[in-house]
Amino acid sequence: MSVQTQILERLEQALSPLSLEVINESHQHSGPGSETHFKVIAVSEVFLGQNRVSRHRQVNALLENLIGNPIHALSLQLFTQAEWEARSGVALTSPACRGGSKAVGA
């Protein structure tokens, strides 16, 4: 099972999200077919009353045995429905890669 599918399944089960995107951004950082860099955009009422750090800790705990290997980088954008609507359903874009095989002079 792919890493992306594992992330999706775990988060769907635990968060009952209203919206969930797991985007493999590995192609921006390393070779094709890689599954090491991901962006997660999740909208869930599970996050009500939690600050950003608590939300990240919760998701990191769900993915604990994947973080480090095979996941090298994980961007988390975690919202309640009201927060997501206030953003007009627009997530932040990921920054350009500054390391690894894509680094200048690498």
DSSP file (Angstrom, degrees, kcal/mol; ACC not computed):
  #  RESIDUE AA STRUCTURE BP1 BP2  ACC     N-H-->O    O-->H-N    N-H-->O    O-->H-N    TCO  KAPPA ALPHA  PHI   PSI    X-CA   Y-CA   Z-CA
    1    1 A M              0   0    0      0, 0.0     5,-0.0     0, 0.0     0, 0.0   0.000 360.0 360.0 360.0 136.1    0.0    0.0    0.0
    2    2 A S     >  -     0   0    0      1,-0.1     4,-2.1     4,-0.0     5,-0.1  -0.225 360.0-120.2 -66.5 157.2    1.4    3.4   -0.9
    3    3 A V  H  > S+     0   0    0      1,-0.2     4,-2.4     2,-0.2     5,-0.2   0.905 115.2  55.4 -62.3 -42.4    2.4    5.9    1.8
    4    4 A Q  H  > S+     0   0    0      1,-0.2     4,-2.4     2,-0.2    -1,-0.2   0.906 108.2  47.9 -58.9 -43.2   -0.2    8.4    0.5
    5    5 A T  H  > S+     0   0    0      2,-0.2     4,-2.7     1,-0.2    -1,-0.2   0.891 109.6  53.1 -65.6 -39.9   -2.9    5.8    0.9
    6    6 A Q  H  X S+     0   0    0     -4,-2.1     4,-2.3     2,-0.2     5,-0.2   0.919 110.2  47.7 -60.9 -43.8   -1.8    4.9    4.4
    7    7 A I  H  X S+     0   0    0     -4,-2.4     4,-2.5     2,-0.2     5,-0.3   0.950 112.7  49.0 -61.6 -49.6   -1.9    8.6    5.4
    8    8 A L  H  X S+     0   0    0     -4,-2.4     4,-2.7     1,-0.2     5,-0.2   0.933 112.2  47.5 -55.4 -50.4   -5.4    9.0    3.8
    9    9 A E  H  X S+     0   0    0     -4,-2.7     4,-2.0     1,-0.2    -1,-0.2   0.908 113.0  47.3 -62.8 -43.9   -6.8    5.9    5.5
   10   10 A R  H  X S+     0   0    0     -4,-2.3     4,-2.1    -5,-0.2    -1,-0.2   0.922 115.9  43.9 -64.3 -43.9   -5.5    6.8    9.0
   11   11 A L  H  X S+     0   0    0     -4,-2.5     4,-2.6    -5,-0.2     5,-0.4   0.882 112.0  52.6 -72.4 -37.2   -6.6   10.4    8.9
   12   12 A E  H  X S+     0   0    0     -4,-2.7     4,-1.4    -5,-0.3    -1,-0.2   0.927 112.9  45.6 -60.9 -43.9  -10.1    9.5    7.4
   13   13 A Q  H  < S+     0   0    0     -4,-2.0    -2,-0.2    -5,-0.2    -1,-0.2   0.907 121.6  35.3 -66.7 -43.0  -10.7    7.0   10.2
   14   14 A A  H  < S+     0   0    0     -4,-2.1    -2,-0.2    -5,-0.2    -1,-0.2   0.807 126.1  34.1 -85.1 -30.8   -9.5    9.2   13.1
   15   15 A L  H  < S-     0   0    0     -4,-2.6    31,-0.5    -5,-0.2    30,-0.2   0.626  79.3-146.3-104.0 -15.1  -10.6   12.7   12.0
   16   16 A S     <  -     0   0    0     -4,-1.4    29,-0.3    -5,-0.4    -4,-0.1   0.949  36.1-154.3  43.1  57.1  -13.9   12.0   10.1
   17   17 A P        -     0   0    0      0, 0.0    27,-0.3     0, 0.0     3,-0.2  -0.236  30.6-149.9 -69.3 147.4  -12.9   15.0    7.9
   18   18 A L  S    S+     0   0    0     25,-3.0     2,-0.3     1,-0.4    26,-0.2   0.759  95.0   8.3 -76.5 -29.2  -15.3   17.2    6.0
   19   19 A S  E    S+A   43   0A   0     24,-1.4    24,-2.8     2,-0.0    -1,-0.4  -0.976  71.3 178.5-151.5 139.1  -12.5   17.6    3.5
   20   20 A L  E     +A   42   0A   0     -2,-0.3     2,-0.4    22,-0.2    22,-0.2  -0.957   3.7 177.2-148.3 126.1   -9.1   15.8    3.2
   21   21 A E  E     -A   41   0A   0     20,-2.4    20,-2.5    -2,-0.3     2,-0.5  -0.998   7.1-171.7-126.0 131.0   -6.3   16.2    0.7
   22   22 A V  E     -A   40   0A   0     -2,-0.4     2,-0.5    18,-0.2    18,-0.2  -0.965  14.9-168.5-120.0 111.5   -3.1   14.3    0.9
   23   23 A I  E     -A   39   0A   0     16,-3.2    16,-2.4    -2,-0.5     2,-0.8  -0.884  17.6-141.1-109.9 123.0   -0.7   15.7   -1.8
   24   24 A N  E     +A   38   0A   0     -2,-0.5     3,-0.3    14,-0.2    14,-0.2  -0.729  25.6 171.1 -81.8 110.4    2.5   13.9   -2.6
   25   25 A E    >   +     0   0    0     12,-2.4     3,-1.7    -2,-0.8     4,-0.3   0.166  42.1 113.2-103.9  16.1    5.0   16.7   -3.2
   26   26 A S  G >>  +     0   0    0     11,-0.7     4,-3.1     1,-0.3     3,-2.1   0.821  64.8  67.9 -60.0 -33.0    8.0   14.5   -3.5
   27   27 A H  G 34 S+     0   0    0     -3,-0.3    -1,-0.3     1,-0.3    -2,-0.1   0.737  95.7  57.2 -61.5 -21.1    8.6   15.3   -7.1
   28   28 A Q  G <4 S+     0   0    0     -3,-1.7    69,-0.3     1,-0.1    -1,-0.3   0.585 120.1  27.7 -81.5 -10.1    9.5   18.8   -6.1
   29   29 A H  T <4 S+     0   0    0     -3,-2.1    72,-0.6    -4,-0.3    73,-0.5   0.687 125.6   3.9-124.3 -32.3   12.3   17.5   -3.8
   30   30 A S  S  < S-     0   0    0     -4,-3.1    -1,-0.2     1,-0.2     3,-0.1  -0.722  93.1 -41.5-145.2-167.1   13.6   14.2   -5.1
   31   31 A G    >   -     0   0    0     -2,-0.2     3,-1.2     1,-0.1    -1,-0.2  -0.055  68.7 -81.7 -65.9 164.2   13.3   11.7   -7.9
   32   32 A P  T 3  S+     0   0    0      0, 0.0    -1,-0.1     0, 0.0     3,-0.1  -0.289 113.3  29.2 -63.5 147.9   10.1   10.6   -9.6
   33   33 A G  T 3  S+     0   0    0      1,-0.3     2,-0.1    -3,-0.1    -2,-0.1   0.440  88.3 137.6  83.1  -0.9    8.1    7.9   -7.9
   34   34 A S    <   -     0   0    0     -3,-1.2    -1,-0.3    -4,-0.1    -8,-0.2  -0.461  40.1-163.4 -78.4 150.0    9.3    8.9   -4.5
   35   35 A E        +     0   0    0     -2,-0.1     3,-0.1    -9,-0.1    -1,-0.1  -0.646  55.9 103.5-131.8  75.0    6.9    9.1   -1.5
   36   36 A T        +     0   0    0      1,-0.2    36,-2.9    -2,-0.2    37,-2.2   0.600  67.4  56.3-127.3 -23.2    8.8   11.2    1.1
   37   37 A H  E     + b   0  73A   0     35,-0.2   -12,-2.4    34,-0.2   -11,-0.7  -0.968  62.6 171.5-123.0 123.0    7.2   14.7    1.1
   38   38 A F  E     -Ab  24  74A   0     35,-2.3    37,-2.9    -2,-0.5     2,-0.4  -0.958  24.5-154.0-134.1 149.2    3.5   15.3    1.7
   39   39 A K  E     -Ab  23  75A   0    -16,-2.4   -16,-3.2    -2,-0.3     2,-0.5  -0.990  15.6-163.1-116.9 130.3    1.1   18.1    2.3
   40   40 A V  E     -Ab  22  76A   0     35,-3.2    37,-2.8    -2,-0.4     2,-0.5  -0.961   8.0-174.9-114.9 126.6   -2.1   17.4    4.2
   41   41 A I  E     +Ab  21  77A   0    -20,-2.5   -20,-2.4    -2,-0.5     2,-0.4  -0.970  16.9 173.8-118.2 112.4   -5.0   19.7    4.1
   42   42 A A  E     -Ab  20  78A   0     35,-2.2    37,-2.9    -2,-0.5     2,-0.5  -0.968  21.7-166.7-127.6 136.3   -7.7   18.6    6.5
   43   43 A V  E     +Ab  19  79A   0    -24,-2.8   -25,-3.0    -2,-0.4   -24,-1.4  -0.980  29.6 149.2-119.4 116.8  -11.0   20.1    7.6
   44   44 A S    >   -     0   0    0     35,-2.6     3,-1.2    -2,-0.5   -28,-0.1  -0.998  52.8-137.7-151.6 142.2  -12.5   18.5   10.6
   45   45 A E  G >  S+     0   0    0    -29,-0.3     3,-1.5    -2,-0.3    35,-0.1   0.585  97.7  82.2 -75.0  -9.3  -14.7   19.4   13.6
   46   46 A V  G 3  S+     0   0    0    -31,-0.5    -1,-0.2     1,-0.3    34,-0.1   0.783  85.2  60.9 -59.5 -26.9  -12.3   17.2   15.7
   47   47 A F  G X  S+     0   0    0     -3,-1.2     3,-2.2    32,-0.2    -1,-0.3   0.516  74.0 125.8 -82.1  -5.6  -10.1   20.3   15.7
   48   48 A L  T <  S+     0   0    0     -3,-1.5     3,-0.1     1,-0.3    -3,-0.0  -0.305  81.7   9.4 -55.4 131.6  -12.6   22.5   17.5
   49   49 A G  T 3  S+     0   0    0      1,-0.3     2,-0.4     0, 0.0    -1,-0.3   0.431 104.2 115.7  78.6  -0.9  -11.1   24.1   20.6
   50   50 A Q    <   -     0   0    0     -3,-2.2    -1,-0.3     2,-0.0     2,-0.1  -0.807  60.0-134.1-101.2 141.3   -7.6   22.9   19.7
   51   51 A N     >  -     0   0    0     -2,-0.4     4,-2.1    -3,-0.1     5,-0.2  -0.345  36.0 -95.2 -81.1 174.6   -4.7   25.3   19.0
   52   52 A R  H  > S+     0   0    0      1,-0.2     4,-2.3     2,-0.2     5,-0.2   0.877 123.7  52.3 -60.3 -40.9   -2.5   24.7   16.0
   53   53 A V  H  > S+     0   0    0      1,-0.2     4,-2.5     2,-0.2    -1,-0.2   0.921 109.1  49.9 -63.7 -43.6    0.2   22.9   18.0
   54   54 A S  H  > S+     0   0    0      1,-0.2     4,-2.2     2,-0.2    -1,-0.2   0.897 110.3  50.8 -62.1 -40.5   -2.4   20.5   19.5
   55   55 A R  H  X S+     0   0    0     -4,-2.1     4,-2.2     2,-0.2    -1,-0.2   0.928 111.2  47.6 -62.7 -45.3   -3.7   19.7   16.0
   56   56 A H  H  X S+     0   0    0     -4,-2.3     4,-2.9     1,-0.2     5,-0.2   0.905 110.9  51.4 -64.1 -41.4   -0.3   19.0   14.6
   57   57 A R  H  X S+     0   0    0     -4,-2.5     4,-2.3     2,-0.2    -1,-0.2   0.907 108.9  52.0 -61.6 -41.0    0.6   16.8   17.6
   58   58 A Q  H  X S+     0   0    0     -4,-2.2     4,-1.5     2,-0.2    -2,-0.2   0.937 114.0  41.6 -61.8 -47.9   -2.6   14.8   17.0
   59   59 A V  H  X S+     0   0    0     -4,-2.2     4,-1.4     1,-0.2    -2,-0.2   0.908 112.8  53.9 -68.9 -41.6   -1.9   14.2   13.3
   60   60 A N  H  < S+     0   0    0     -4,-2.9     3,-0.2     1,-0.2    -1,-0.2   0.892 107.2  52.4 -58.6 -39.1    1.8   13.5   14.0
   61   61 A A  H >< S+     0   0    0     -4,-2.3     3,-0.8     1,-0.2     4,-0.2   0.874 106.7  52.9 -64.6 -37.2    0.7   10.8   16.5
   62   62 A L  H 3< S+     0   0    0     -4,-1.5    -1,-0.2     1,-0.2    -2,-0.2   0.801 119.2  35.0 -66.9 -28.4   -1.5    9.2   14.0
   63   63 A L  T >X S+     0   0    0     -4,-1.4     3,-2.6    -3,-0.2     4,-1.5   0.207  82.1 125.2-108.8  13.1    1.3    9.0   11.5
   64   64 A E  T <4 S+     0   0    0     -3,-0.8     3,-0.3     1,-0.3    -1,-0.1   0.810  71.3  48.9 -47.2 -46.7    4.1    8.4   14.1
   65   65 A N  T 34 S+     0   0    0     -4,-0.2    -1,-0.3     1,-0.2    -2,-0.1   0.518 113.3  49.0 -79.9  -0.4    5.5    5.2   12.6
   66   66 A L  T <4>S+     0   0    0     -3,-2.6     5,-2.6     4,-0.1     2,-0.3   0.657  87.9  95.7-102.1 -23.6    5.7    6.7    9.1
   67   67 A I  B  <5S+c   71   0B   0     -4,-1.5     5,-0.2    -3,-0.3     2,-0.1  -0.524  93.0  17.4 -75.0 130.2    7.4   10.0   10.1
   68   68 A G  T   5S+     0   0    0      3,-2.9    -1,-0.2    -2,-0.3    -3,-0.1  -0.312 124.6  59.6 103.2 -46.7   11.2    9.8    9.6
   69   69 A N  T   5S-     0   0    0     -3,-0.2    -2,-0.1    -2,-0.1   -33,-0.1  -0.764 126.1  -5.4-159.6 110.7   10.9    6.8    7.3
   70   70 A P  T   5S+     0   0    0      0, 0.0     2,-0.4     0, 0.0    -3,-0.2  -0.987 128.2  66.2 -92.2 -14.4    9.4    6.9    4.8
   71   71 A I  B   < +c   67   0B   0     -5,-2.6    -3,-2.9     1,-0.2   -34,-0.2  -0.557  49.1 169.4 -75.6 123.7    8.0   10.4    5.4
   72   72 A H        +     0   0    0    -36,-2.9     2,-0.4    -2,-0.4   -35,-0.2   0.777  69.7  19.9 -97.3 -37.2   10.8   13.0    5.3
   73   73 A A  E     -b   37   0A   0    -37,-2.2   -35,-2.3     2,-0.0     2,-0.4  -1.000  61.5-175.0-140.2 137.5    8.7   16.1    5.3
   74   74 A L  E     -b   38   0A   0     -2,-0.4     2,-0.5   -37,-0.2   -35,-0.2  -0.949   6.8-164.0-138.5 114.1    5.1   16.7    6.2
   75   75 A S  E     -b   39   0A   0    -37,-2.9   -35,-3.2    -2,-0.4     2,-0.5  -0.859  13.7-162.5 -96.7 126.7    3.2   20.0    5.8
   76   76 A L  E     +b   40   0A   0     -2,-0.5     2,-0.5   -37,-0.2   -35,-0.2  -0.947  18.6 176.4-117.9 125.5    0.0   20.2    7.8
   77   77 A Q  E     +b   41   0A   0    -37,-2.8   -35,-2.2    -2,-0.5     2,-0.5  -0.933  18.2 178.8-124.0 104.1   -2.8   22.7    7.2
   78   78 A L  E     +b   42   0A   0     -2,-0.5     2,-0.3   -37,-0.2   -35,-0.2  -0.931   4.0 167.5-120.5 122.4   -5.5   21.7    9.7
   79   79 A F  E     -b   43   0A   0    -37,-2.9   -35,-2.6    -2,-0.5   -32,-0.2  -0.891  33.8-126.5-133.0 155.8   -8.8   23.6    9.9
   80   80 A T     >  -     0   0    0     -2,-0.3     4,-2.4   -37,-0.2     5,-0.2  -0.522  46.4-101.6 -84.2 169.2  -12.3   23.6   11.4
   81   81 A Q  H  > S+     0   0    0      1,-0.2     4,-2.5     2,-0.2     5,-0.2   0.918 123.9  50.5 -60.4 -42.9  -15.1   24.1    8.9
   82   82 A A  H  > S+     0   0    0      1,-0.2     4,-2.1     2,-0.2    -1,-0.2   0.900 111.3  48.3 -63.2 -40.9  -15.5   27.7   10.0
   83   83 A E  H  > S+     0   0    0      2,-0.2     4,-1.2     1,-0.2    -1,-0.2   0.907 112.1  49.3 -64.5 -41.9  -11.8   28.4    9.6
   84   84 A W  H  <>S+     0   0    0     -4,-2.4     5,-2.6     1,-0.2     6,-0.4   0.908 111.4  48.7 -64.7 -42.9  -11.7   26.8    6.2
   85   85 A E  H ><5S+     0   0    0     -4,-2.5     3,-1.5     1,-0.2    -1,-0.2   0.876 106.7  56.4 -65.5 -36.8  -14.8   28.8    5.0
   86   86 A A  H 3<5S+     0   0    0     -4,-2.1    -1,-0.2     1,-0.3    -2,-0.2   0.788 107.5  49.4 -64.2 -27.0  -13.1   32.0    6.3
   87   87 A R  T ><5S-     0   0    0     -4,-1.2     3,-0.8    -3,-0.3    -1,-0.3   0.399 114.9-120.9 -88.3   1.4  -10.1   31.2    4.1
   88   88 A S  T < 5 -     0   0    0     -3,-1.5    -3,-0.2     1,-0.2    -2,-0.1   0.795  65.1 -64.8  59.9  30.0  -12.6   30.6    1.2
   89   89 A G  T 3 <S+     0   0    0     -5,-2.6     2,-0.5     1,-0.2    -1,-0.2   0.804  99.8 139.3  68.1  30.1  -11.2   27.1    0.9
   90   90 A V    <   -     0   0    0     -3,-0.8    -1,-0.2    -6,-0.4     2,-0.2  -0.932  36.1-158.2-113.7 123.4   -7.8   28.2   -0.1
   91   91 A A        -     0   0    0     -2,-0.5     2,-0.1    -3,-0.1   -50,-0.0  -0.532  29.2 -96.5 -91.2 161.7   -4.7   26.5    1.3
   92   92 A L        -     0   0    0     -2,-0.2     2,-0.2     1,-0.1    -1,-0.1  -0.474  39.9-116.3 -72.2 147.9   -1.2   27.9    1.5
   93   93 A T        -     0   0    0     -2,-0.1    -1,-0.1     1,-0.1     0, 0.0  -0.575  31.6-107.8 -82.6 152.0    1.2   27.0   -1.3
   94   94 A S        -     0   0    0     -2,-0.2     3,-0.1     1,-0.1    -1,-0.1  -0.532  34.3-111.7 -78.6 144.6    4.3   25.0   -0.4
   95   95 A P        -     0   0    0      0, 0.0    -1,-0.1     0, 0.0     3,-0.1  -0.323  40.7 -90.5 -70.5 159.0    7.7   26.7   -0.5
   96   96 A A        -     0   0    0      1,-0.1     2,-0.1     2,-0.0   -67,-0.1  -0.365  51.0 -94.4 -66.2 149.3   10.2   25.8   -3.1
   97   97 A C        -     0   0    0    -69,-0.3    -1,-0.1     1,-0.1   -68,-0.0  -0.413  39.3-179.7 -65.4 137.7   12.6   23.0   -2.2
   98   98 A R        +     0   0    0     -2,-0.1     2,-0.2     5,-0.1    -1,-0.1   0.211  60.0  33.3-123.4  12.6   15.9   24.3   -0.8
   99   99 A G  S >  S+     0   0    0      4,-0.1     3,-1.1   -70,-0.0     4,-0.1  -0.781  81.8  46.3-149.1-168.6   17.7   21.1   -0.2
  100  100 A G  G >  S-     0   0    0      1,-0.2     3,-1.4    -2,-0.2   -70,-0.1  -0.239 115.6 -21.8  64.3-150.2   18.4   17.6   -1.3
  101  101 A S  G 3  S+     0   0    0    -72,-0.6    -1,-0.2     1,-0.3   -71,-0.1   0.633 137.4  59.6 -70.2 -12.9   19.0   16.8   -4.9
  102  102 A K  G <  S+     0   0    0     -3,-1.1    -1,-0.3   -73,-0.5    -2,-0.2   0.488  79.5 115.5 -92.8  -4.2   17.3   20.0   -6.0
  103  103 A A  S X  S-     0   0    0     -3,-1.4     3,-2.0   -74,-0.1     2,-0.2  -0.324  79.7 -97.7 -67.6 146.3   19.7   22.3   -4.0
  104  104 A V  T 3  S+     0   0    0      1,-0.3    -1,-0.1     2,-0.1    -2,-0.1  -0.462 111.1  13.3 -63.6 128.8   22.0   24.6   -5.9
  105  105 A G  T 3         0   0    0     -2,-0.2    -1,-0.3    -3,-0.1    -2,-0.1   0.487 360.0 360.0  83.8   3.2   25.4   23.0   -6.3
  106  106 A A    <         0   0    0     -3,-2.0    -2,-0.1    -5,-0.1    -3,-0.1   0.484 360.0 360.0 -78.9 360.0   24.2   19.6   -5.2
